[in-house]
Amino acid sequence: MKNKVIRTILGVSVLLGSLSVNAEERPMGFFVTSVGMGKGADLGGLAGADAHCKKLASAAGAGSRDWRAYLSTEEDGKRGISARSRIGNGPWYNAHGMLIATNPTDLHLYNKTITLETALDESGNRIKGRGDKPNEHDILTGSMDDGTAYFPDETDHTCNNWTSSDKGSAQVGHHDRHGGGNTSWSSAHPSRGCSQEGLKITGGAGKFYCFAAD
């Protein structure tokens, strides 16, 4: 009986040790910002958005990683910077250690894992989606469905490269995969404006995706 108890205790210890190792091998590399920056789509450009990702990740104990906002930009006469080119090669896990994608192709071409249940904030909390009050499922991206920047056109897709809180528009994705007849997490529809109120009208709060690029 004594030997059986010892074996049981050792077995539990081995199991706990295994879980600990697995957790360490799956550090958080993806989250939706729990809060926007309070100025609509004026994020202070890519640098300001990246800094916001870093700040939130640091508060959650993951500040040592190289955090990048999943945002594209626009340029005259050529494509701007693409969100998918900013976020590294993966894999990425959420705050609960759930695999989001193994690489950029998996993330954009085959991805079915970004949902209301998995697109969590930096602390592992769910982001409000369609049916919640308020709905905050519009996530800023400025990107096409495959994560690339738009070709030059007459439409503002990035609220003047994330510096406008007034005129313009920003392409948004739906983290909950619902609404508007478009289930894309990265490119569902344009916002009605760049102000905080303009983003709220269609179900947003100025939040965006953050990925670890290291």
C-alpha angles and dihedrals in degrees: 000000000000092000090049091054091048091050090049092050092048090048091054090047091052091048093050090047090052092050090050092052091048091051091051090050091053105054117172111274102160137046144145112242110258089217136018123232094264097243101086111242093344097109097158091261123284092314092056092047092049090050090052090053090050093048094052093043091050091053088053093050097257100098096120093077127087101254122198131183115238095238135129127210136210132230135186114261097002144042117284128221114311121226092224091057092056102056106066128235103296155188097197128192129186126235091278093053094254115148112248098177139334097219141349093276092052089046096053108023105035103017117138096146102083101090140134088277098048106032092085131164124251092277095049096258124140119254114229114257141178110325093029123104110265102020109221102171096121104102118189114242111139086208144120119245093271093052096256127130119258121262112251110283140143094272126091108228098168108041090253093317093313096306102101127089093171126034125031137039140259131214111238137191130215112241090192094051093233138113141041095041090280121099098184115133090203107037120018106138144321122275120245092238145338101254122098089253091046090056093047093055093072096035108279141120103193094269124148142184122266125201132185107240098191 
